[in-house]
Amino acid sequence: MVIGSGLSGLAVASELSRRGIDSIVVESLECFDSGAMRTVMTDSVSLSERTELMRLLRGYAAAHQLDVRQSTVAEHLSIIGHPKLITASVGPKKWAVQTADGVLLADHVVLTKYPQNELRKFLRSMGIAIGRDFKAALRAIGLHLVGVGELLTPTTREIVRQAKLVSDIIQSQGPAALNRLAPPRAAISPLGA
């Protein structure tokens, strides 16, 4: 599951597709919020590079029939077992994404749009401290970040690098690796309060 259908989300979905991994891309509620998430610093070359990459990624998504649901908005993200969403086990799936159309289940979730303060609250509710092992702790529960938590918008090259890295991690972990982990405390978070 990829949350955010912009440049970062399409880059992750494309990299996963190249590795033979299906994904669903949905929009983040934060995208419809009028507040700015972070500072964008681009020059004309960077803007041109982003525009061209976005064009290529949209073409790849269409040609390879990637499941991009721009009209579907992720409203809540939770670890399965939370009493307000899904209380029963649903097999190997670890994450539930609530949308207006229903609940989508996933082994892994990639966040590409998430306000920094909401991310901190959500992670604290799961008992994950922001520190040195922050990204390793997230990987262990199948939660990945691309272009999230940074004050400045990452460069196009950095987004692509992060998308490849996350796709490699997801491919190496697979659903079987997640099944061996002890489940973390239940948590729920509105995406873009």
Secondary structure, 3 states (H helix, E strand, C coil): CEECCCHHHHHHHHHHHHCCCCCEEEEEHHHHCCCCCCECCCCHHHHHHHHHHHHHHHHHHHHCCCEEEEEEEECEEEECCCCCCCCCCCCCCCEEEEECCEEEEECCEEECCCCHHHHHHHHHHCCCCCCCCHHHHHHHCCEEECCCCCCECCCHHHHHHHHHHHHHHHHHHHHHHHHCCCCCCCCEEECCC
